[in-house]
Amino acid sequence: MAAPAPARPAPSDALLVKHHVLFALRNARYLPTPYQPEDSSRMTLAYFCLAALALLPSAPVSTHDPQLAAIDVMLKPQQRQGFLDWVYDQQLPQGGFRGSDSLAAALADSARAPNDLDPPHLIQTYTALVILGLLDDDYARLRRQDLAHFIGACQNPDGSFSHFPGCAEPGDPRSTYSAFAVASMLDDWTTVNVDSALDFLNSCRRYEGGFSQRPGLEANAGPTYCAIASFSLAGRLASLDRPEQLLRWLVSRQVRPPPRPPRSETSYESDEEADERGREEEEEEDEEDGRRVEDSAGFQGRANKPTDACYSFWNTAALTLLLPAIDPTLTLSSIVDPALDRTWLLDCQHPKFGGIAREPGALPDVMHTYLSLAALSLGDSAGGGATLGLRELDAAWNVPREVARRMRDRLRRSESASREGDGAQI
């Protein structure tokens, strides 16, 4: 009698915390080859890794206090200090932060100043300030006045913000949100024309309710989050026009995922491993995939598009910020289904190497990993209990709430110290 085939593991219904901690830590320490074309955005890649460690609990990978986050126990003091020193090395005389120093090193012997070709960048500046907060920095080395001046220099006549002064690309909600986030962190809006910036964001509003990357383009969940978060950070959510239409557009983004494609080179297993399992097990897997599609519902970025793990964050974070301004009695779980989204996101986990992919069966990356964890945190909070053990998220700054509170305290202290120092010099 032939031995029975080994049982196939059931679909994951739990967060693979240890896998994700190790995945984030590996990517924070070393820049994998696929990310090398994005080296100019290394600051943002580091943010995704460190922010993931700040959301994840430490319990599965450490015997320390289970109340600690993974970032509190997984980074050695010298590693933490190395990250802090590297971040401050990226603050340029213009006040903002660049994404990395690799181009500057390559141009060290050039006749042209490296900063002209590798300027500070608004998005990298936002993520730099957050990284400093994640690493519990006191912001004593932050050049606040230069930074505030840099933000103002990025604003365009139409109210939008470019990535850096003189940038050839037009401004968009992403860079506008980054400027608003930095201004709110500094608690210094003196260099920002808030009304003009919000007028630009309103010009990106589309007839269907959401916001687009530029006026006249199709509404997308990413720019919509950036716009709503900008209004929230400026304390202007009450001024949003047609909020119910915006709410309806966001809610309608939760949809069933499409059927999975046939196995390909992006599958978790090789073809040889799949062949060994046999045809009977393949049929069982097809049946299971069908059940998972029916029992899950992720979010799409635009109408008639497939679900994508990152849009679970852009949509649920936008809703988290918007709902209190529309009706304080509304909750995230009363208008969408975080449980169905949780099923979808957990199915996007890589069961061997950790990390979360844009869809089941794809390779994970640091952006989808962090944004999925952030969405799971928001959905967990909406469900009334921390069933996954993730830290609660501040949806406006996109950091754990405890980190946001610490950042506000540290930045205010550094501002007071800076003013006292200026007074002593006078």
Secondary structure as UniProt FT lines:
FT   HELIX           17..29
FT   HELIX           33..41
FT   HELIX           42..55
FT   HELIX           59..61
FT   TURN            66..67
FT   HELIX           70..74
FT   HELIX           77..89
FT   TURN            93..94
FT   HELIX           102..106
FT   TURN            107..109
FT   HELIX           114..117
FT   HELIX           122..134
FT   TURN            135..136
FT   TURN            140..141
FT   HELIX           144..153
FT   TURN            157..158
FT   TURN            165..166
FT   HELIX           173..186
FT   TURN            190..191
FT   HELIX           194..203
FT   TURN            207..208
FT   TURN            215..216
FT   HELIX           221..233
FT   TURN            234..235
FT   HELIX           237..239
FT   HELIX           243..251
FT   TURN            252..253
FT   STRAND          254..255
FT   TURN            265..266
FT   HELIX           271..294
FT   STRAND          298..299
FT   TURN            303..304
FT   HELIX           309..326
FT   TURN            328..329
FT   HELIX           332..335
FT   HELIX           338..347
FT   TURN            351..353
FT   TURN            360..361
FT   HELIX           366..382
FT   TURN            383..384
FT   TURN            387..388
FT   STRAND          393..394
FT   TURN            395..398
FT   STRAND          399..400
FT   HELIX           401..425
//
